[in-house]
Amino acid sequence: MEEEIKRCVELLLAGKVLLYPTDTVWGLGCDATNADAVRKIFEIKKRQESRSMLILLDKADKLPLYVRKMPLIAWDLLQMTERPTTYIYPTAYNLPDIMLPEDGSIAIRIVQDSFCQKLIHALDRPLVSTSANISGEPTAPTFEAISEAIRSQVDYCVPVQYAASTDFKPSRMIKFVDDYNFTVIRE
């Protein structure tokens, strides 16, 4: 796995787009701090730039690097999270504008998958994660279900042997409303 992580980090630092396994479904990913790489993902997905994408972090203690003001309830919810959950924080920073919707929020998941954790740790930057499908089409639940239209446009596909997820569904999404309140966007 170490050689695969090293190869992926080199590609990500060079602005490349990967097709890679996560703790949910396979994702399209790039260095979230590289606006040109993020733009490539929007092009591959045929997605409007006004729609945001989420980022993955390997540890919760990195959240303050990308969230200007943590809602007070956030730390409690993060400690209770057992399944893959993406939290939408109201005040993002240290990310390119293309990563953020008009309201300045950012969706972040602390990844539970070992391969992803090691990849993000080695990259030492957040990793974009968005489902490997054309915008508006159904999410591909497995690598085999990912269309050739997607596979042919990425710079590199991580070998299937590194996929550990057995869930194969998008994460739950929770949006913080203020310091003490949140709403479930997707169960």
Disulfide bonds with the S-S distance in Angstrom:
none
